[in-house]
Amino acid sequence: MNVQIVYFSGTGNTKTIALGYERVLNRLGHNVLVSSIEDCVELGTHDVLIIGGPIYAGNMPDELITWVRKHIVEVKDHQKAIVFSTSAGLLNANGVKSIGKKLAKKGYSIVDTPTFEMPRNFYIDKYDPTPEDMQKLQFEKASEVILESIKNIDLNKDLVINESVIMIDILADVFRIMAKSMGKSFAIDDTCIRCGKCEKNCPKQNINFKDKKYDNKCILCTRCIHNCPVNAISYKNKKIQQYHVHHTLVTE
Ligand SMILES: Cc1cc2nc3c(=O)[nH]c(=O)nc-3n(C[C@H](O)[C@H](O)[C@H](O)COP(=O)(O)O)c2cc1C
């Protein structure tokens, strides 16, 4: 079977799950192509499509929704699809429904829509980072969910998403506008070593590290904060404790 996995990941949780699916599917003898939406402009021929993203304010990021709208064409053979999200376990289930419904409209049979509870990466303004012991448990549980999810590919499932997703898509749109405004509160301070990693890694090309400036295209993915080698990026003049994926899935 040819499986194509496409994801958006701000800080690595969703990428970790995407690679977990890849590993298990490879072990089962399938051909798997995995890529981030930042690198994937066109889908290849596939029997199964897996799409994953984080939850931002109750839905997938507008960035991923727009990618799905633009790049996924109608399919004729009821190809199977899994839509998964990673979230901190708050408002989350609707994100998978929004993209699931869009794929179903394109002719896919949706076989699973799992949500993975992962460490929180969003505590710039409120909330606390996920405690270490909890993170470890989340990765163990995630491994089990991947194995269960893959079993659904062989079952003749076709999940029907009846609910309207208009309101949650509007919410993603509103959040995109909010993010642009909140993004103006990021700043690069004088501890910057001018490595340029923030500029190079930003999914929106929103950072000019030489001038220490953010443009107004921020999607609040927080990648710049958590990946700066010297933690030189602050939010509202506050340093944030950095999050890195450092647990491994049991599928490895
Ligand atoms: C801007 C933003 C908004 C978020 N909103 C939610 C939310 O509404 N519910 C939730 O459970 N987690 C929320 N989170 C947490 C992330 O969904 C979670 O940490 C996710 O696994 C991050 O994935 P990534 O590392 O692939 O970017 C939010 C994170 C960010 C950056």
The ligand as an SDF file (V2000), in Angstrom:
LIG
                    3D

 31 33  0  0  0  0  0  0  0  0999 V2000
   -1.4890   29.0660   19.4650 C   0  0  0  0  0  0  0  0  0  0  0  0
   -1.7720   27.7590   20.1240 C   0  0  0  0  0  0  0  0  0  0  0  0
   -3.0730   27.4610   20.5330 C   0  0  0  0  0  0  0  0  0  0  0  0
   -3.3350   26.2430   21.1690 C   0  0  0  0  0  0  0  0  0  0  0  0
   -4.6170   25.9480   21.4900 N   0  0  0  0  0  0  0  0  0  0  0  0
   -4.9080   24.7460   22.0490 C   0  0  0  0  0  0  0  0  0  0  0  0
   -6.2690   24.3860   22.3320 C   0  0  0  0  0  0  0  0  0  0  0  0
   -7.2150   25.1240   22.0630 O   0  0  0  0  0  0  0  0  0  0  0  0
   -6.4880   23.1890   22.8990 N   0  0  0  0  0  0  0  0  0  0  0  0
   -5.4770   22.3310   23.2130 C   0  0  0  0  0  0  0  0  0  0  0  0
   -5.7540   21.2550   23.7400 O   0  0  0  0  0  0  0  0  0  0  0  0
   -4.1880   22.6290   22.9380 N   0  0  0  0  0  0  0  0  0  0  0  0
   -3.8810   23.8060   22.3520 C   0  0  0  0  0  0  0  0  0  0  0  0
   -2.5760   24.1180   22.0500 N   0  0  0  0  0  0  0  0  0  0  0  0
   -1.5040   23.1440   22.3440 C   0  0  0  0  0  0  0  0  0  0  0  0
   -1.0360   22.3860   21.1190 C   0  0  0  0  0  0  0  0  0  0  0  0
   -2.1280   21.9780   20.3460 O   0  0  0  0  0  0  0  0  0  0  0  0
   -0.2040   21.1440   21.4650 C   0  0  0  0  0  0  0  0  0  0  0  0
    0.8350   21.4250   22.3520 O   0  0  0  0  0  0  0  0  0  0  0  0
    0.2970   20.5000   20.1760 C   0  0  0  0  0  0  0  0  0  0  0  0
    0.6890   19.1880   20.4420 O   0  0  0  0  0  0  0  0  0  0  0  0
    1.4600   21.2440   19.5390 C   0  0  0  0  0  0  0  0  0  0  0  0
    1.8460   20.5530   18.3680 O   0  0  0  0  0  0  0  0  0  0  0  0
    3.1840   20.8330   17.5460 P   0  0  0  0  0  0  0  0  0  0  0  0
    4.3360   20.5970   18.5080 O   0  0  0  0  0  0  0  0  0  0  0  0
    3.1590   19.8550   16.4590 O   0  0  0  0  0  0  0  0  0  0  0  0
    3.1260   22.2400   17.1040 O   0  0  0  0  0  0  0  0  0  0  0  0
   -2.2840   25.3130   21.4200 C   0  0  0  0  0  0  0  0  0  0  0  0
   -0.9800   25.6290   20.9870 C   0  0  0  0  0  0  0  0  0  0  0  0
   -0.7140   26.8380   20.3390 C   0  0  0  0  0  0  0  0  0  0  0  0
    0.6790   27.1350   19.8620 C   0  0  0  0  0  0  0  0  0  0  0  0
  1  2  1  0
  2  3  1  0
  2 30  2  0
  3  4  2  0
  4  5  1  0
  4 28  1  0
  5  6  2  0
  6  7  1  0
  6 13  1  0
  7  8  2  0
  7  9  1  0
  9 10  1  0
 10 11  2  0
 10 12  1  0
 12 13  2  0
 13 14  1  0
 14 15  1  0
 14 28  1  0
 15 16  1  0
 16 17  1  0
 16 18  1  0
 18 19  1  0
 18 20  1  0
 20 21  1  0
 20 22  1  0
 22 23  1  0
 23 24  1  0
 24 25  2  0
 24 26  1  0
 24 27  1  0
 28 29  2  0
 29 30  1  0
 30 31  1  0
M  END
$$$$
